Amino acid sequence: MIPIRDDNPIRITPYFTIALIVINCLVFIYEFALGAQGFRDFTFKYGLIPAELMQGQDLMPSEYSHLSTSPYLNLFTSMFMHGGIIHLGGNMLYLWIFGNNIEDVLGHFKFVMFYILSGLAAALAFTFVNPNSEIPLVGASGAIAGILGAYMVRFPHARVYTLVWIFIFIRVVALPAVFLLGFWFLLQIINSSSTLSGGVAWFAHIGGFVFGAGIFWIFGLRYQRRRWYYER
């Protein structure tokens, strides 16, 4: 299932949702322009390596000292990196569909803080489960998962128009957000228990989603029936 849009209107211009999409795209274009070896070096330099974060130091061999950075800095830089065009495109699609409504609820500044904190929570969750991993973690999906969790709590009944495959047919179906995002979260849990992870940081998705949903629940930012929404 691939969401393509929702019917949840906004009252503001989502400047920071747009800015985050632009930044992620520009970083990917820069990565791509480096060539294959440059792309790899950039990933190891600015991606988050859990083993380095757990030990609080860079573990690169001396011959790769030019790739050394602080693992604490990489907690942030890794959020703006992607491994491929499909990885980038999928994340930006979800960010646009669901991020603008969360920015509308929180306001611009709080939205950015929420996004960053969701990304940090996702990275720490992945690191806790994989403390010895020396494979770089990159991508905005952990932060975006926080947005998905917040959206499900705040707008459970919003309709999300979704591409659904039924055997060989593709249909656009309007699904309640609680169903679509709940199913998405269930898939992350199922996939995280598989021995074939496919190179996807499932626990980062889980950590970000739980954080986002928890923040909105704890601080009372739960579902509220908005009159302007139902009378448009």
Secondary structure, 3 states (H helix, E strand, C coil): CEEEEECCCCCCCCHHHHHHHHHHHHHHHHHHHCHHHHHHHHHHHHCECHHHHHHCCCCCCHHHHHHCCCHHHHHHHHHHCCCCHHHHHHHHHHHHHHHHHHHHHHCHHHHHHHHHHHHHHHHHHHHHHCCCCCCCECCCHHHHHHHHHHHHHHCCCCEEEEEEEECCEEEEEEEEHHHHHHHHHHHHHHHHCCCCCCCCCHHHHHHHHHHHHHHHHHCCCCCCCCHHHHCC
